[in-house]
Amino acid sequence: MSSGDKYSSNEMKKILLIGHDGFYNRGCEAIVRGTVEIIKHYIRDSEITLCSYTPNKDAIIARENNIEIDAIIPGARGAKRLSLAWLWQNFDRRILSFNIPLNDYLNLTRYRKHDAVISIGGDNFTDDYRTAHIYFSSMRYAKKAGAKTVIWAASIGPFNDKKAAKKWTKIMNGVDLITVREDLTVKYLESLGVTDNVRRVADPAFLVSCSKPNNLSFEFRKSNLMVGIGMSSLISRYGIKRVYIRAFADFICYLWRSLDAQVVLIPHVTGKSLAVNDIAACNEVQALLPTSCPITILSENYNACEMKYCISQCDFFIGARTHSAIASLSMEIPTITIAYSTKAWGINNQVLSTDEFVIPIAEVSYSRLLRTFNQLQKKKNEIIKRLHNSMPSVRSLAMKGGEYLANILS
């Protein structure tokens, strides 16, 4: 099947997307948007169901933005502790079902009803969030339930626990299709002996369009230098929060006083608990700035496409969330990526052929930000040219995932 062909059959192909948290994370939203576009392009007769932990809010966003998801269902949650349903669940899964994990026990019926179970999320199969075992288990039991299993556009590993890595390797070799979004993952999987089912793609978020918000609350002054900064609440886990916040506050003061720049802080994850809400990090930076500093914090009411529009208005961007950086790079904006995993290096090498503008999160400081930003300014035209030349092939590579999926379903 060629890359332009669409797969069609007399039977509707039912596809379940798992590994998704909620659209409050614009990166998750962007992955879903791109994934749906890819699947609908290649598999015309498809019914896509999204498993979400914020199903009601996601359903509203999908409906208002014409995202072609056929159904959004709640993520599997167990019955109330010590209820009759809870007692039965525990007896059935531990005794009758040979101690199957609760999440997979609750999802087994769903797995059986679908032709393909696709685990999205981008970096679920890493040590970044310490939950890789959950997602590997889902692939194992979806396979046992008779569905085709897919790890989708992922960064995978590296895993620090060698015993766990051996177990994950066995599961991965049984997965029907693994599409990966950068070369570092390809090389890592090769080192584990996982090769035959691996296909190289690009992140589906590169396909997401941008749209101007109807209720944009401020004006981008194009006469000034515009710098967007995507803050992240994830820094708390690295024990460097105070240093991180202070570094960005000092850097913003430099941009304002020395370059007369307009600075907009862009929270890419909002609306859940404060622990994962980027607005909290934005507010902490603002609290350290002089009251006369003209900084703007972007509203949390914008969807992924609208935030991408705001990012596109910037001359430069600094992204601490992977998908905020992808949004920027895809719009050909010179970008600094704050990295907390290998995916940042892999994606930057893919689109720029360099990781010169990647700063490890533990190395964030005022001097490092200033030094890297000066290089970004110096090489602005070269970077824009590189991004312009690479984006068509990157988007084409993202679409290839649909071709590979169609092949395993044919």
HELIX and SHEET records of a PDB file:
HELIX    1   1 ARG A   26  TYR A   42  1                                  17    
HELIX    2   2 PRO A   55  GLU A   64  1                                  10    
HELIX    3   3 LEU A   84  PHE A   91  1                                   8    
HELIX    4   4 ASP A   92  LEU A   96  3                                   5    
HELIX    5   5 LEU A  102  ARG A  112  1                                  11    
HELIX    6   6 ALA A  132  LYS A  144  1                                  13    
HELIX    7   7 LYS A  162  GLY A  174  1                                  13    
HELIX    8   8 ASP A  183  LEU A  192  1                                  10    
HELIX    9   9 PRO A  204  LEU A  207  5                                   4    
HELIX   10  10 SER A  233  TYR A  238  5                                   6    
HELIX   11  11 LYS A  241  LEU A  259  1                                  19    
HELIX   12  12 LEU A  274  VAL A  276  5                                   3    
HELIX   13  13 ASP A  278  ALA A  287  1                                  10    
HELIX   14  14 ALA A  304  SER A  312  1                                   9    
HELIX   15  15 THR A  322  SER A  330  1                                   9    
HELIX   16  16 THR A  342  LEU A  352  1                                  11    
HELIX   17  17 ILE A  361  GLU A  363  5                                   3    
HELIX   18  18 TYR A  366  LYS A  378  1                                  13    
HELIX   19  19 LYS A  380  LEU A  409  1                                  30    
SHEET    1   A 7 ALA A  71  PRO A  74  0                                        
SHEET    2   A 7 SER A  46  SER A  52  1                                        
SHEET    3   A 7 LYS A  13  ILE A  18  1                                        
SHEET    4   A 7 ALA A 116  SER A 119  1                                        
SHEET    5   A 7 LYS A 148  ALA A 154  1                                        
SHEET    6   A 7 LEU A 177  VAL A 180  1                                        
SHEET    7   A 7 VAL A 198  ARG A 200  1                                        
SHEET    1   B 6 ILE A 295  ILE A 297  0                                        
SHEET    2   B 6 GLN A 262  LEU A 265  1                                        
SHEET    3   B 6 MET A 226  GLY A 230  1                                        
SHEET    4   B 6 PHE A 316  GLY A 319  1                                        
SHEET    5   B 6 THR A 335  ALA A 339  1                                        
SHEET    6   B 6 VAL A 358  PRO A 360  1                                        
END                                                                             
